[in-house]
Structure formats: structure tokens, C-alpha cells
Amino acid sequence: MKDQRTYKIIGAALEVHKELGCGFLDPQIT
């Protein structure tokens, strides 16, 4: 596994993505 900080950053990004949905990360749709 990569270092703990990287793992936490990825985890946080996935949580945001789950909350806001794909539209937030894909400006072409919004």
C-alpha cells in the first residue's frame, strides 16, 4: 500500500464523489 496520507486523500475524494455525484467531477455535463 502507498503511504497513509495518499490513501486518506483518495478516500476523501471518493467520499466527495459519492456525495456529489459524477456531474461535479465532469464539467461537460453540468
PDBQT receptor file of N, H, CA, C and O in Angstrom, charges set to zero:
ATOM      1  N   MET A   1       0.839  -1.202   0.000  1.00  0.00    +0.000 N 
ATOM      2  CA  MET A   1       0.000   0.000   0.000  1.00  0.00    +0.000 C 
ATOM      3  C   MET A   1       0.871   1.249   0.000  1.00  0.00    +0.000 C 
ATOM      4  O   MET A   1       1.958   1.262   0.579  1.00  0.00    +0.000 OA
ATOM      5  N   LYS A   2       0.393   2.275  -0.642  1.00  0.00    +0.000 N 
ATOM      6  H   LYS A   2      -0.490   2.265  -1.111  1.00  0.00    +0.000 HD
ATOM      7  CA  LYS A   2       1.115   3.555  -0.635  1.00  0.00    +0.000 C 
ATOM      8  C   LYS A   2       1.067   4.169   0.757  1.00  0.00    +0.000 C 
ATOM      9  O   LYS A   2       0.462   3.612   1.673  1.00  0.00    +0.000 OA
ATOM     10  N   ASP A   3       1.700   5.306   0.904  1.00  0.00    +0.000 N 
ATOM     11  H   ASP A   3       2.191   5.759   0.160  1.00  0.00    +0.000 HD
ATOM     12  CA  ASP A   3       1.738   5.898   2.242  1.00  0.00    +0.000 C 
ATOM     13  C   ASP A   3       0.344   6.315   2.713  1.00  0.00    +0.000 C 
ATOM     14  O   ASP A   3      -0.573   6.524   1.919  1.00  0.00    +0.000 OA
ATOM     15  N   GLN A   4       0.224   6.427   4.023  1.00  0.00    +0.000 N 
ATOM     16  H   GLN A   4       0.969   6.258   4.669  1.00  0.00    +0.000 HD
ATOM     17  CA  GLN A   4      -1.078   6.642   4.668  1.00  0.00    +0.000 C 
ATOM     18  C   GLN A   4      -1.767   7.909   4.172  1.00  0.00    +0.000 C 
ATOM     19  O   GLN A   4      -2.987   7.935   4.006  1.00  0.00    +0.000 OA
ATOM     20  N   ARG A   5      -0.981   8.960   3.937  1.00  0.00    +0.000 N 
ATOM     21  H   ARG A   5       0.010   8.940   4.071  1.00  0.00    +0.000 HD
ATOM     22  CA  ARG A   5      -1.559  10.236   3.519  1.00  0.00    +0.000 C 
ATOM     23  C   ARG A   5      -2.241  10.101   2.157  1.00  0.00    +0.000 C 
ATOM     24  O   ARG A   5      -3.357  10.586   1.968  1.00  0.00    +0.000 OA
ATOM     25  N   THR A   6      -1.569   9.442   1.211  1.00  0.00    +0.000 N 
ATOM     26  H   THR A   6      -0.663   9.048   1.365  1.00  0.00    +0.000 HD
ATOM     27  CA  THR A   6      -2.155   9.248  -0.115  1.00  0.00    +0.000 C 
ATOM     28  C   THR A   6      -3.466   8.482  -0.017  1.00  0.00    +0.000 C 
ATOM     29  O   THR A   6      -4.453   8.829  -0.666  1.00  0.00    +0.000 OA
ATOM     30  N   TYR A   7      -3.464   7.430   0.806  1.00  0.00    +0.000 N 
ATOM     31  H   TYR A   7      -2.662   7.148   1.332  1.00  0.00    +0.000 HD
ATOM     32  CA  TYR A   7      -4.656   6.608   0.986  1.00  0.00    +0.000 C 
ATOM     33  C   TYR A   7      -5.815   7.444   1.519  1.00  0.00    +0.000 C 
ATOM     34  O   TYR A   7      -6.947   7.301   1.059  1.00  0.00    +0.000 OA
ATOM     35  N   LYS A   8      -5.539   8.310   2.484  1.00  0.00    +0.000 N 
ATOM     36  H   LYS A   8      -4.619   8.426   2.858  1.00  0.00    +0.000 HD
ATOM     37  CA  LYS A   8      -6.590   9.156   3.065  1.00  0.00    +0.000 C 
ATOM     38  C   LYS A   8      -7.114  10.162   2.047  1.00  0.00    +0.000 C 
ATOM     39  O   LYS A   8      -8.318  10.417   1.996  1.00  0.00    +0.000 OA
ATOM     40  N   ILE A   9      -6.227  10.738   1.236  1.00  0.00    +0.000 N 
ATOM     41  H   ILE A   9      -5.249  10.531   1.277  1.00  0.00    +0.000 HD
ATOM     42  CA  ILE A   9      -6.649  11.703   0.224  1.00  0.00    +0.000 C 
ATOM     43  C   ILE A   9      -7.576  11.038  -0.792  1.00  0.00    +0.000 C 
ATOM     44  O   ILE A   9      -8.614  11.593  -1.155  1.00  0.00    +0.000 OA
ATOM     45  N   ILE A  10      -7.194   9.845  -1.245  1.00  0.00    +0.000 N 
ATOM     46  H   ILE A  10      -6.351   9.394  -0.951  1.00  0.00    +0.000 HD
ATOM     47  CA  ILE A  10      -8.033   9.119  -2.196  1.00  0.00    +0.000 C 
ATOM     48  C   ILE A  10      -9.380   8.782  -1.565  1.00  0.00    +0.000 C 
ATOM     49  O   ILE A  10     -10.423   8.919  -2.205  1.00  0.00    +0.000 OA
ATOM     50  N   GLY A  11      -9.355   8.344  -0.318  1.00  0.00    +0.000 N 
ATOM     51  H   GLY A  11      -8.508   8.233   0.201  1.00  0.00    +0.000 HD
ATOM     52  CA  GLY A  11     -10.593   8.027   0.384  1.00  0.00    +0.000 C 
ATOM     53  C   GLY A  11     -11.514   9.235   0.490  1.00  0.00    +0.000 C 
ATOM     54  O   GLY A  11     -12.722   9.121   0.287  1.00  0.00    +0.000 OA
ATOM     55  N   ALA A  12     -10.943  10.388   0.806  1.00  0.00    +0.000 N 
ATOM     56  H   ALA A  12      -9.961  10.481   0.971  1.00  0.00    +0.000 HD
ATOM     57  CA  ALA A  12     -11.729  11.612   0.915  1.00  0.00    +0.000 C 
ATOM     58  C   ALA A  12     -12.315  12.001  -0.438  1.00  0.00    +0.000 C 
ATOM     59  O   ALA A  12     -13.473  12.411  -0.520  1.00  0.00    +0.000 OA
ATOM     60  N   ALA A  13     -11.524  11.874  -1.491  1.00  0.00    +0.000 N 
ATOM     61  H   ALA A  13     -10.584  11.541  -1.424  1.00  0.00    +0.000 HD
ATOM     62  CA  ALA A  13     -12.002  12.197  -2.834  1.00  0.00    +0.000 C 
ATOM     63  C   ALA A  13     -13.166  11.291  -3.231  1.00  0.00    +0.000 C 
ATOM     64  O   ALA A  13     -14.134  11.746  -3.840  1.00  0.00    +0.000 OA
ATOM     65  N   LEU A  14     -13.067  10.005  -2.883  1.00  0.00    +0.000 N 
ATOM     66  H   LEU A  14     -12.280   9.636  -2.388  1.00  0.00    +0.000 HD
ATOM     67  CA  LEU A  14     -14.155   9.087  -3.190  1.00  0.00    +0.000 C 
ATOM     68  C   LEU A  14     -15.411   9.429  -2.400  1.00  0.00    +0.000 C 
ATOM     69  O   LEU A  14     -16.518   9.297  -2.921  1.00  0.00    +0.000 OA
ATOM     70  N   GLU A  15     -15.259   9.860  -1.164  1.00  0.00    +0.000 N 
ATOM     71  H   GLU A  15     -14.359   9.967  -0.742  1.00  0.00    +0.000 HD
ATOM     72  CA  GLU A  15     -16.417  10.264  -0.360  1.00  0.00    +0.000 C 
ATOM     73  C   GLU A  15     -17.115  11.473  -0.985  1.00  0.00    +0.000 C 
ATOM     74  O   GLU A  15     -18.342  11.504  -1.075  1.00  0.00    +0.000 OA
ATOM     75  N   VAL A  16     -16.341  12.459  -1.413  1.00  0.00    +0.000 N 
ATOM     76  H   VAL A  16     -15.344  12.434  -1.341  1.00  0.00    +0.000 HD
ATOM     77  CA  VAL A  16     -16.909  13.643  -2.069  1.00  0.00    +0.000 C 
ATOM     78  C   VAL A  16     -17.638  13.231  -3.341  1.00  0.00    +0.000 C 
ATOM     79  O   VAL A  16     -18.752  13.684  -3.601  1.00  0.00    +0.000 OA
ATOM     80  N   HIS A  17     -17.008  12.374  -4.128  1.00  0.00    +0.000 N 
ATOM     81  H   HIS A  17     -16.102  12.006  -3.918  1.00  0.00    +0.000 HD
ATOM     82  CA  HIS A  17     -17.614  11.915  -5.372  1.00  0.00    +0.000 C 
ATOM     83  C   HIS A  17     -18.943  11.210  -5.107  1.00  0.00    +0.000 C 
ATOM     84  O   HIS A  17     -19.915  11.405  -5.837  1.00  0.00    +0.000 OA
ATOM     85  N   LYS A  18     -18.975  10.401  -4.068  1.00  0.00    +0.000 N 
ATOM     86  H   LYS A  18     -18.186  10.243  -3.474  1.00  0.00    +0.000 HD
ATOM     87  CA  LYS A  18     -20.187   9.664  -3.712  1.00  0.00    +0.000 C 
ATOM     88  C   LYS A  18     -21.298  10.627  -3.285  1.00  0.00    +0.000 C 
ATOM     89  O   LYS A  18     -22.465  10.415  -3.611  1.00  0.00    +0.000 OA
ATOM     90  N   GLU A  19     -20.935  11.678  -2.560  1.00  0.00    +0.000 N 
ATOM     91  H   GLU A  19     -19.986  11.851  -2.295  1.00  0.00    +0.000 HD
ATOM     92  CA  GLU A  19     -21.916  12.657  -2.086  1.00  0.00    +0.000 C 
ATOM     93  C   GLU A  19     -22.469  13.515  -3.228  1.00  0.00    +0.000 C 
ATOM     94  O   GLU A  19     -23.676  13.745  -3.302  1.00  0.00    +0.000 OA
ATOM     95  N   LEU A  20     -21.597  13.981  -4.107  1.00  0.00    +0.000 N 
ATOM     96  H   LEU A  20     -20.617  13.794  -4.046  1.00  0.00    +0.000 HD
ATOM     97  CA  LEU A  20     -21.995  14.969  -5.104  1.00  0.00    +0.000 C 
ATOM     98  C   LEU A  20     -22.357  14.359  -6.450  1.00  0.00    +0.000 C 
ATOM     99  O   LEU A  20     -23.065  14.985  -7.238  1.00  0.00    +0.000 OA
ATOM    100  N   GLY A  21     -21.889  13.163  -6.721  1.00  0.00    +0.000 N 
ATOM    101  H   GLY A  21     -21.314  12.655  -6.081  1.00  0.00    +0.000 HD
ATOM    102  CA  GLY A  21     -22.189  12.507  -7.989  1.00  0.00    +0.000 C 
ATOM    103  C   GLY A  21     -21.211  12.892  -9.092  1.00  0.00    +0.000 C 
ATOM    104  O   GLY A  21     -20.350  13.752  -8.906  1.00  0.00    +0.000 OA
ATOM    105  N   CYS A  22     -21.358  12.246 -10.233  1.00  0.00    +0.000 N 
ATOM    106  H   CYS A  22     -22.057  11.547 -10.384  1.00  0.00    +0.000 HD
ATOM    107  CA  CYS A  22     -20.414  12.407 -11.342  1.00  0.00    +0.000 C 
ATOM    108  C   CYS A  22     -20.408  13.826 -11.898  1.00  0.00    +0.000 C 
ATOM    109  O   CYS A  22     -19.361  14.316 -12.321  1.00  0.00    +0.000 OA
ATOM    110  N   GLY A  23     -21.552  14.489 -11.902  1.00  0.00    +0.000 N 
ATOM    111  H   GLY A  23     -22.403  14.091 -11.558  1.00  0.00    +0.000 HD
ATOM    112  CA  GLY A  23     -21.670  15.812 -12.506  1.00  0.00    +0.000 C 
ATOM    113  C   GLY A  23     -20.668  16.807 -11.962  1.00  0.00    +0.000 C 
ATOM    114  O   GLY A  23     -20.188  17.678 -12.687  1.00  0.00    +0.000 OA
ATOM    115  N   PHE A  24     -20.348  16.675 -10.668  1.00  0.00    +0.000 N 
ATOM    116  H   PHE A  24     -20.738  15.968 -10.079  1.00  0.00    +0.000 HD
ATOM    117  CA  PHE A  24     -19.403  17.583 -10.037  1.00  0.00    +0.000 C 
ATOM    118  C   PHE A  24     -18.009  17.438 -10.625  1.00  0.00    +0.000 C 
ATOM    119  O   PHE A  24     -17.286  18.425 -10.761  1.00  0.00    +0.000 OA
ATOM    120  N   LEU A  25     -17.625  16.209 -10.977  1.00  0.00    +0.000 N 
ATOM    121  H   LEU A  25     -18.213  15.407 -10.867  1.00  0.00    +0.000 HD
ATOM    122  CA  LEU A  25     -16.278  15.954 -11.473  1.00  0.00    +0.000 C 
ATOM    123  C   LEU A  25     -16.177  16.058 -12.989  1.00  0.00    +0.000 C 
ATOM    124  O   LEU A  25     -15.072  16.034 -13.532  1.00  0.00    +0.000 OA
ATOM    125  N   ASP A  26     -17.306  16.172 -13.684  1.00  0.00    +0.000 N 
ATOM    126  H   ASP A  26     -18.204  16.191 -13.243  1.00  0.00    +0.000 HD
ATOM    127  CA  ASP A  26     -17.291  16.243 -15.139  1.00  0.00    +0.000 C 
ATOM    128  C   ASP A  26     -17.981  17.527 -15.597  1.00  0.00    +0.000 C 
ATOM    129  O   ASP A  26     -19.198  17.539 -15.783  1.00  0.00    +0.000 OA
ATOM    130  N   PRO A  27     -17.223  18.602 -15.780  1.00  0.00    +0.000 N 
ATOM    131  CA  PRO A  27     -17.820  19.913 -16.103  1.00  0.00    +0.000 C 
ATOM    132  C   PRO A  27     -18.579  19.930 -17.424  1.00  0.00    +0.000 C 
ATOM    133  O   PRO A  27     -19.415  20.809 -17.631  1.00  0.00    +0.000 OA
ATOM    134  N   GLN A  28     -18.315  18.990 -18.318  1.00  0.00    +0.000 N 
ATOM    135  H   GLN A  28     -17.635  18.275 -18.150  1.00  0.00    +0.000 HD
ATOM    136  CA  GLN A  28     -19.015  18.956 -19.599  1.00  0.00    +0.000 C 
ATOM    137  C   GLN A  28     -20.501  18.674 -19.411  1.00  0.00    +0.000 C 
ATOM    138  O   GLN A  28     -21.325  19.126 -20.206  1.00  0.00    +0.000 OA
ATOM    139  N   ILE A  29     -20.846  17.929 -18.365  1.00  0.00    +0.000 N 
ATOM    140  H   ILE A  29     -20.176  17.562 -17.719  1.00  0.00    +0.000 HD
ATOM    141  CA  ILE A  29     -22.244  17.571 -18.128  1.00  0.00    +0.000 C 
ATOM    142  C   ILE A  29     -23.001  18.734 -17.492  1.00  0.00    +0.000 C 
ATOM    143  O   ILE A  29     -24.158  18.979 -17.836  1.00  0.00    +0.000 OA
ATOM    144  N   THR A  30     -22.370  19.442 -16.583  1.00  0.00    +0.000 N 
ATOM    145  H   THR A  30     -21.431  19.242 -16.303  1.00  0.00    +0.000 HD
ATOM    146  CA  THR A  30     -23.075  20.481 -15.831  1.00  0.00    +0.000 C 
ATOM    147  C   THR A  30     -23.258  21.760 -16.615  1.00  0.00    +0.000 C 
ATOM    148  O   THR A  30     -23.835  22.720 -16.105  1.00  0.00    +0.000 OA
TER     149      THR A  30
